[in-house]
């Protein structure tokens, strides 16, 4: 009621309010008693989030909608081989990759691997409508099938446990990198009444590394990503977070970050200052 009052002051109104553990009101309820929020489906009764995997098709949308009669994939891996166009272009691949909206980064490891394949798609073609080689097409068929298998997976929504001893949140941001990819993630934990800690993911992100970079440099860049992500989350949850740490497993990059006397290059100084 108080929120509705504030909304009304600026000419806004809310369709309805949904709460964990109960069915959503009819005004916002969708199929299966769920609520759409941030490109996800919220199962309110179980308090679970489902990242929506878009239907696989290779038709153009008109005003954001599929044309009547558009063929949408619904079959096995064998069926996918014949469904994907023989002339699979860079534009088609990028379109399918961009159609997955995952604001919380639940599928960050999967999207990171696919992004690496996107880079290869670019290197193998000159223009957006150029056909990728058949060997590369086979790789993307496997990627499309991987997304199909993710359909329907649900995640616990990050929340404070009912048996937490206080509302003080500890945030852990972890950063890691390999030869081609950098990944970071933020997790929240609360101390529980049995002395243990809860731990749930808040957000995850990834970036492709520079082609000519080294793993230690990638690890340092990943730590920088983690530091930036930590700052963003702290701004959003400043009233909740009581402490935070940034962790990594690269001895070399951690040495660069913690060193006070070692003379570093411009690349390193830009990421450690």
C-alpha positions as CSV (number, residue, x, y, z in Angstrom):
1,X,0.0,0.0,0.0
2,X,2.8,2.4,0.8
3,X,4.6,1.6,-2.5
4,X,1.3,2.2,-4.4
5,X,1.0,5.6,-2.7
6,X,4.5,6.6,-3.8
7,X,3.9,5.3,-7.4
8,X,0.6,7.3,-7.6
9,X,2.5,10.5,-6.7
10,X,4.4,10.3,-10.0
11,X,1.5,9.0,-12.1
12,X,2.4,5.4,-12.0
13,X,0.5,2.3,-10.8
14,X,1.4,-1.3,-10.2
15,X,-0.6,-4.2,-11.8
16,X,-0.2,-6.4,-8.8
17,X,2.1,-7.6,-6.1
18,X,3.6,-11.2,-6.1
19,X,5.2,-12.8,-3.0
20,X,7.4,-15.8,-2.5
21,X,5.5,-18.9,-1.5
22,X,2.1,-17.9,-2.9
23,X,0.4,-17.8,-6.3
24,X,0.7,-14.5,-8.2
25,X,-2.4,-12.4,-8.6
26,X,-4.4,-12.9,-11.8
27,X,-3.3,-9.5,-13.1
28,X,0.3,-10.6,-13.5
29,X,-0.1,-14.4,-13.6
30,X,1.0,-16.3,-16.7
31,X,1.0,-19.9,-17.7
32,X,2.0,-22.3,-14.8
33,X,1.4,-19.6,-12.2
34,X,4.5,-17.7,-13.1
35,X,5.5,-14.0,-13.4
36,X,7.7,-12.6,-16.2
37,X,10.5,-10.4,-14.8
38,X,13.8,-9.2,-16.4
39,X,13.6,-11.7,-19.2
40,X,13.1,-14.6,-16.8
41,X,10.2,-16.6,-15.5
42,X,9.6,-16.4,-11.7
43,X,7.9,-19.4,-10.1
44,X,6.6,-17.6,-7.1
45,X,5.4,-20.7,-5.1
46,X,8.8,-22.3,-5.1
47,X,10.7,-19.1,-5.4
48,X,12.6,-20.3,-8.4
49,X,13.9,-18.4,-11.5
50,X,14.0,-19.8,-15.0
51,X,16.0,-18.2,-17.7
52,X,13.9,-18.2,-20.9
53,X,15.6,-20.0,-23.8
54,X,14.2,-18.5,-26.9
55,X,12.6,-20.8,-29.5
56,X,15.0,-21.8,-32.3
57,X,14.0,-20.6,-35.7
58,X,15.6,-19.0,-38.7
59,X,12.9,-16.6,-39.9
60,X,12.8,-12.9,-39.6
61,X,10.5,-11.2,-37.1
62,X,8.1,-8.5,-38.2
63,X,7.6,-5.8,-35.5
64,X,9.1,-8.1,-32.9
65,X,6.8,-11.0,-33.7
66,X,7.2,-14.2,-35.7
67,X,5.2,-14.5,-38.9
68,X,2.3,-17.0,-38.9
69,X,3.6,-20.4,-40.1
70,X,7.2,-19.9,-38.9
71,X,8.8,-23.2,-38.4
72,X,10.2,-23.6,-34.8
73,X,12.5,-26.4,-33.8
74,X,11.0,-29.2,-31.7
75,X,12.8,-32.4,-32.0
76,X,16.0,-34.4,-31.3
77,X,19.6,-33.7,-32.0
78,X,19.3,-35.7,-35.3
79,X,16.4,-33.5,-36.3
80,X,18.5,-30.4,-35.6
81,X,21.0,-31.4,-38.3
82,X,18.3,-31.0,-41.0
83,X,16.6,-28.0,-39.3
84,X,19.6,-25.8,-39.3
85,X,20.1,-24.2,-42.8
86,X,22.9,-25.7,-44.8
87,X,24.0,-22.1,-45.6
88,X,24.5,-21.0,-42.0
89,X,25.7,-17.4,-42.1
90,X,27.5,-15.2,-39.6
91,X,24.3,-13.0,-39.3
92,X,22.2,-16.1,-38.3
93,X,24.7,-17.2,-35.7
94,X,24.9,-13.8,-34.1
95,X,21.2,-13.4,-34.1
96,X,20.7,-16.7,-32.3
97,X,23.4,-15.9,-29.8
98,X,22.0,-12.5,-29.0
99,X,18.5,-13.8,-28.6
100,X,19.4,-15.3,-25.2
101,X,18.9,-12.6,-22.5
102,X,20.5,-13.7,-19.2
103,X,20.6,-10.6,-17.0
104,X,21.9,-12.5,-13.9
105,X,24.5,-14.5,-15.8
106,X,23.2,-17.9,-14.8
107,X,24.5,-19.4,-18.1
108,X,27.7,-17.3,-18.2
109,X,30.0,-20.3,-18.7
110,X,27.9,-21.5,-21.6
111,X,27.6,-18.1,-23.2
112,X,31.4,-17.6,-22.8
113,X,32.1,-20.7,-24.7
114,X,29.7,-19.7,-27.4
115,X,31.2,-16.2,-27.6
116,X,34.6,-17.9,-28.4
117,X,32.9,-19.7,-31.2
118,X,31.5,-16.4,-32.4
119,X,35.0,-15.1,-32.7
120,X,35.9,-18.0,-34.9
121,X,32.7,-17.4,-37.0
122,X,34.0,-13.9,-37.7
123,X,37.5,-15.0,-38.6
124,X,36.0,-17.6,-41.0
125,X,33.8,-15.1,-42.9
126,X,34.3,-11.7,-44.5
127,X,30.7,-10.4,-44.4
128,X,27.5,-10.8,-42.3
129,X,25.8,-13.0,-45.0
130,X,28.8,-15.2,-45.8
131,X,28.3,-18.9,-45.2
132,X,30.5,-20.5,-42.5
133,X,32.3,-23.8,-43.3
134,X,30.5,-27.1,-42.7
135,X,32.8,-28.0,-39.9
136,X,32.0,-24.8,-38.1
137,X,28.3,-25.3,-38.8
138,X,28.5,-28.6,-37.0
139,X,30.0,-26.8,-34.0
140,X,27.0,-24.4,-33.9
141,X,24.5,-27.3,-34.2
142,X,26.0,-28.7,-31.0
143,X,25.8,-25.2,-29.4
144,X,22.1,-24.9,-30.4
145,X,21.4,-28.3,-29.0
146,X,23.2,-27.4,-25.8
147,X,20.8,-24.4,-25.4
148,X,17.8,-26.7,-26.1
149,X,18.9,-29.0,-23.2
150,X,19.0,-26.0,-20.9
151,X,15.4,-25.2,-21.5
152,X,13.3,-25.4,-18.3
153,X,16.2,-25.4,-15.8
154,X,15.3,-23.5,-12.7
155,X,17.6,-21.7,-10.2
156,X,17.1,-20.7,-6.6
157,X,16.5,-17.0,-6.3
158,X,19.2,-15.2,-4.3
159,X,17.6,-14.3,-1.0
160,X,18.4,-14.0,2.7
161,X,17.7,-17.3,4.4
162,X,15.0,-17.3,7.2
163,X,17.5,-18.7,9.6
164,X,20.1,-16.0,9.1
165,X,21.3,-14.5,12.3
166,X,21.4,-11.0,10.9
167,X,20.8,-9.0,7.6
168,X,24.6,-8.5,7.2
169,X,25.6,-9.8,3.8
170,X,29.2,-10.9,3.0
171,X,29.9,-10.7,-0.7
172,X,32.5,-12.9,-2.5
173,X,33.6,-11.9,-6.0
174,X,35.7,-14.5,-7.8
175,X,37.7,-13.9,-11.0
176,X,39.4,-16.4,-13.3
177,X,40.8,-16.6,-16.8
178,X,42.2,-18.9,-19.4
179,X,43.9,-18.4,-22.7
180,X,40.8,-17.0,-24.4
181,X,38.1,-16.2,-21.8
182,X,37.8,-14.1,-18.6
183,X,34.9,-14.9,-16.1
184,X,33.8,-13.2,-12.9
185,X,31.0,-13.9,-10.5
186,X,29.6,-12.5,-7.3
187,X,28.1,-14.5,-4.5
188,X,26.3,-13.5,-1.3
189,X,26.5,-15.3,2.0
190,X,24.8,-14.9,5.4
191,X,25.8,-16.5,8.7
192,X,23.2,-19.0,9.8
193,X,22.0,-19.8,13.3
194,X,23.9,-23.2,13.1
195,X,27.2,-21.4,12.6
196,X,27.4,-22.2,8.9
197,X,27.0,-19.8,5.9
198,X,24.5,-19.7,3.0
199,X,25.9,-19.0,-0.4
200,X,24.0,-17.9,-3.5
201,X,25.0,-16.4,-6.8
202,X,24.1,-12.7,-7.4
203,X,25.5,-12.2,-10.9
204,X,28.0,-13.5,-13.4
205,X,29.8,-12.0,-16.4
206,X,32.4,-13.0,-19.0
207,X,34.6,-11.4,-21.6
208,X,36.8,-12.7,-24.4
209,X,40.5,-12.1,-23.9
210,X,42.7,-10.4,-26.4
211,X,43.9,-12.8,-29.1
212,X,47.6,-12.1,-28.5
213,X,47.4,-11.8,-24.7
214,X,48.9,-14.1,-22.1
215,X,47.2,-16.0,-19.3
216,X,48.7,-13.9,-16.5
217,X,47.5,-10.7,-18.2
218,X,44.1,-12.3,-18.7
219,X,44.0,-13.2,-15.0
220,X,44.9,-9.5,-14.1
221,X,42.1,-8.3,-16.5
222,X,39.7,-10.7,-14.8
223,X,40.6,-9.3,-11.4
224,X,39.9,-5.8,-12.8
225,X,36.5,-7.1,-14.1
226,X,35.8,-8.5,-10.7
227,X,36.7,-5.2,-9.0
228,X,34.4,-3.3,-11.3
229,X,31.6,-5.8,-10.8
230,X,32.1,-5.6,-7.1
231,X,31.7,-1.8,-7.2
232,X,28.5,-2.0,-9.2
233,X,26.9,-4.6,-6.9
234,X,27.9,-2.6,-3.8
235,X,26.2,0.4,-5.2
236,X,23.0,-1.5,-5.9
237,X,23.0,-3.4,-2.5
238,X,24.9,-0.9,-0.3
239,X,22.4,-1.2,2.6
240,X,22.9,-5.0,2.6
241,X,26.6,-5.6,2.1
242,X,28.6,-5.4,5.3
243,X,31.9,-6.8,3.9
244,X,33.3,-8.1,0.6
245,X,36.4,-9.8,-0.8
246,X,37.8,-10.3,-4.3
247,X,39.6,-13.6,-4.9
248,X,41.6,-15.1,-7.8
249,X,43.9,-18.1,-8.2
250,X,46.8,-16.5,-10.2
251,X,49.9,-16.1,-8.1
252,X,51.5,-13.8,-10.8
253,X,48.4,-11.4,-11.1
254,X,47.9,-11.3,-7.3
255,X,51.6,-10.3,-7.0
256,X,51.1,-7.5,-9.5
257,X,48.1,-6.3,-7.6
258,X,49.7,-6.4,-4.1
259,X,53.1,-5.2,-5.1
260,X,54.0,-1.7,-3.8
261,X,57.6,-1.4,-5.0
262,X,57.8,-3.4,-8.2
263,X,57.9,-1.2,-11.3
264,X,55.0,-2.1,-13.6
265,X,54.3,-1.4,-17.2
266,X,51.4,0.9,-18.3
267,X,49.2,-2.2,-19.0
268,X,49.6,-3.4,-15.4
269,X,49.4,0.1,-13.8
270,X,46.1,0.7,-15.5
271,X,44.7,-2.4,-13.9
272,X,46.2,-2.2,-10.4
273,X,46.1,1.6,-9.6
